């Protein structure tokens, strides 16, 4: 029988919280006593806007983990004198600690949902990490962007990884960050609607969009950021880029999750290189998307004839010939049909296609640092 997550702990704070705030910042924190103070102090430096943003830190761990570090964090939070509207959750003690199958997905979700009573449906729910300080312009850039884009529902801020580790780790994070930014740029050039960064410390969405999407998947031990953005996209949100708001994630090596930045940095340090996707993968993806858009009134057979040969077997394997007529039958017009197609060829399936092309046609190539 699948384990259930523990009930969310009571929200604690040194101050009396207001009934309503302009936004929420949700921060999961697991064994990050050394990192959290710098991040909170960077939020202190964002100016008067900080006074109307509720910050919720979820100090969390699995029950099997030693809790010395997290207990130190909780003691520090209880003593930290700050102008920030700061609150926290204790999921490090006793029955509130997590069962083995829960981690950062649940921690993010609890921090987001417990704060929702303090904001309205259009308010930003901002995800951050305990080891990710922000630029002084961070809050003003987010609020300026949402004011200029009144229909904003979801997106992410910009980022630059900090250089906190060894020279090898610095080189590793520079390589990996370049890979991330190149991947997004190439998806954008291919006209993919899924050209966004999946970095947990950068995500912003409204309360209404979060609820509609289902929020962070509580059973995900990693990749919760990717799947939240994908669900936001599938529920009709454009994933927008807030260029002028910067967060500075850590470049630390980590083995806490099976993939992601910390794992990638460790792999690059160990191997000395990183293999990225070949340009032709994105080229063929773009040609596939173009063939579907131009052939929106055509049959699946006609579309398959027009897509790159490298993609054809993958589409056939995913039963495109039977899927396309169903998508057409359930769409009132061409615009809806394309939307449903992109829900079928979602961000995860797009990545699977790129992996297929990498394995079958265009082998990955070593990442070459740009000077």
N, C-alpha and C positions, 0 to 999 in steps of 0.2 A: 504494500500500500504506500502510495506517495506521501511523503511528509508534508505537513502544513506549515506555513510560516508562522512565527510567533506573532501575537498581537503587538501592534505598535505601542511603544512605551509612551509614557506621559511626557509632554513637552515641558522642558525646564528652562528657566531663564533667571538672570539676576535682576531683571527689570519687569515692570508691569507692561505687557505688550498692548499695543493699540488694537482696536477692533479691525482696522483695515490698513493695508499697506499698498504701495504702488506696484510692487514686484516682490518676488521671492528668489533667493539664491539658495539652492540645495547642495549640500556638500557631504558626500560619504567620507568617513574617516576611519581607517583601519590600520593600527600600528603606525601612526603618523604624528606622534607627539612632537618630533623635531621639526616637522614641516608646517603644521597647521598655523602656528603663530605668525609666520611670515606672510602667509596667504591672508589671514584676517587683518593684519596690519596694512597690507596693500589695499584692502577694501576700505579701511579707515581713511586712506589717503585719496579716496575718490571724490571727496568734497561733500557739500550739503545734501546731495541726492541720496547719499547712503542712509540718511535719517529716515527715509520712507521706503526702505528695502529690508524686508525681514530675512535674516540669514538663519538657516536651520542646518546644524551640523549633526549628522547621524554617526555617532561613535559606535562602531559595530564590529563583530567578529563571530566566527563559528565557535560553538561551545567547547570544541576540542583544543582551541588555541590558548596559549598562555596570554593572560590579560594584563600583565604589568604595564605595558606601554599604553594601552587604552585607558587603564585606570588613572595613569598619570595625566592623560589628556583630559579626562573628566574632572579631575581635581583642578587642573589649570583653568578650564572653562569656568568653573564655579568661582574662581578667584580673579579672573581677567577683568580688569576695569577698562571699559571701552565705551565710545560713543555709539557703537554699532547697535542696532536692534538685533541682538544675538540670542538665539535659543538653541537647545540641543536635545538629542534623544540618546538614552543610554541603552544600547543593545550589546553591551559587553559584560553585563553582570547577570548571573543566575539564569532564570528561565527566559529572559529577554534575549540572550545570546542565540545565534542562529543554528539550526540543524545543519548537518554537513552539506546538504545539496543547495544551500542558499549562500549568496554573497552580494556582490556589488549591485546586481539588478534589484534585489529587494531593498538594499540600503538606499539607493537613489529613489526608488518608488516611495518608500516610507517618508523620506525627507520632503519629497514633492507633495505628497498627498496630505500630510499633517499640516502643511502650511496653507493649503487651499482655502481653509475657512477664513483666512485673513486677506484674501484678494478677490476681485471680481473676475468674470470670465475672460475679459480682454487683457488682463494683467500678464506680464511676462513671468514664466517659470524658468529660471536661469539655472543651468547645471554647471557646477564647478567641481574641482578636485581639491583635496586638502593640501596637495603639494604644487599648486598652480596659482602663483600670485598673478595679479592683474595690473594693467596699465592705469595710471591716474585718470585717464580719459574714458575708462571702461564703461562706467554707468552712463555718463553723458552721451557717449557714442551710441549705446543701445537705445536710450530714450529718444535721442534725436532721430535715429533711423525709424523707430516705430511711429514717431510723430509724423514723419514725412511719408510713411507707407501705412496709412490707416487700416488697410486690409491685411496687414502682416499677421500670419498665424504661426510660422515656424521657420527656423533657420539656424545658423551658427555664427559665432564670432570668429575673428581671425586668431592666429596663434604663431608663436615662435618658441621653440623649445629652449629652455635655459641650459647653460653649460655648467653643470654642478660636479661632474665626475672627473675621471681620468682623461688624459689626452685621447686614448683609444675610444672612450665613451663619447667624447666630444665629436670625434670624427664620425663615429657610428650614428649619432643622432642627426648630424648634418646630412649624412647619406640618406637616412630613413625619411627625414623631413622632406628632402628634395624628391624622393620617391612618392610620398603622399601628395605633394603639390603638383608633381608631374601627372600623376594618375587623375586627379581632379581636372586638370587642364585638358588632358587628352579626352576624357569623357565629355567635357564641355564642347570640344572641337568636333566630336562625333555626334553632337546634338542629342546626347542622352539626357533625359530629365533627372537622372540619378547622379549628377555631377556635384557631389558634396562630400565634405569631410565627416567621417564618423569618429569623432573624438569627444569623449564624454564631458570633458571640461569646457567644451565650446558650445553646447546645444542650448538654444533658446526656443521656447514655444509658449503660446498663450495657455492659460488654464483651460479654456474651452477646447482648444485643439488637443491638449494632453488627455483630457477626459475622453474625447471622441475617439482618439487613437488607441485607448486602453492603457497608455502609459508605459513605463519601463516594465519589461518582462521579469517578474520576481524570481523566476527559476534560472535565469541566465547568470552564469559565473563569469562570463566575458561576452563581449559583443552586444551588450545591452544597448549601447549607444547607436550602433548600426541599425538594429531592429526597431528602435523607437523612431528613427528618422524614416525608415522604410514604411512603418505603419502610419506615420504622419502623412507621408506622400500618398499612400493608398487611400487615405480618408480625405483627399482633395487639397492638401496643403502644398503650396510651392515651397521648396526648401531654399530660403534666401540667405545671402552672404552679407554679414554686417562687417564690412571691410575695416572700419576705423576703430573697432573695439578689439583690444588684444588681451589674450591670456598667455601665460608663459609656463607651459607644463614642464615637469621635471624630465631630465634625460636619463633617469636612473635605470639600471638593469633590474629586471624583476622576473621572478619565476612564479608569481602568484596566480597568473592566468596563462592559458595555453597559447594565446596569441595577443597581438597588440604591440604597443610601442616598447614596453619594458622587455618583452620577449624578443622583439626584433633587434633592439640594441644589444642584448646579450648574444644573439646569433651573429651579428656583424662583428662584434668584438672577438668572438671565438674564431670565425672563419676569415675575417679580414675583407669581406665583400658582401654585396647585396645584389640579387638578381631581380631586375624589374621587367615589366611586360614590354614586349616588342611593339614598336609603333604600328606594325601591320595589324595587330589585334584590334586596335582602336580604329584603324582605317576600315577594316572589314565590318566592325560593329556599326560604324557610321553608314556604310553602304547598305547594310541590312535595314537599318532604321529608315533610310531614305527610300528603299524599295517598298517598305510597308506603307510609308506615308503617301508615296506616289501611287501605290496600287491599292489604296484603301477600298476601292469599289471592285477590286479583282478577286478572283478565287484564290484559295490557298495554293493550288497547283501553279497558277500564274506567278504568284509572289515567290514561291520556292524557285522557280526558274530564273527569277531576276536577282535573287540574293547571291552574295559571293559563294562560290563552291565550298570554301572552307567552313561556312556556317550551315550549309544545307543539312548535313548529317545530324548536327546538333538539334536543329529545328525538327527534323523528322523524328529523332529520338524523343523529343518532348511532345510528340503527337500534334504538331502544328496543324496538320491537315484536318484533324477533327476539332481542334480548339478554335480555329479561325471562324468557321461557320457559326459556332455557338456565340462567340464574341459579337459577330455581326447581328445575330438574331436578338441579342439582348442589348443592343445599342440603338438609340432613337435617331442618331445622325452620325456623320463621319467623325466629328469631334469627340463624341462619346466613345466611338469605336477605338480611336487612337488612345484615349485615356484607358480604356479597358485593356488594350494591348500592352500598355506600359505597366499596368498592374500585374499582368501575366508575366511579362519580361521585366520583373521588378529589379531592385538593386542587387539582391542576392543572385537571381538568375543571370543578370548581366555579368556579375563577377564570375559565375560558373562558366558562362560562355567564354569569357576572356581566359579562364584557366584551361578550358577545352582547346581553344586556339593555341595557347602556349604549349600544351602537351602534344597537340596533333600537327600543328603547322608552323608555328613561329616560336622557337624556343626563347625562353627568357634570356636577357642580356645583362651583363654586369653594369651596375649603376656607375656612371662616370660623373665625378663631381664637376659642377660648373664653377668657374672662377669668377 
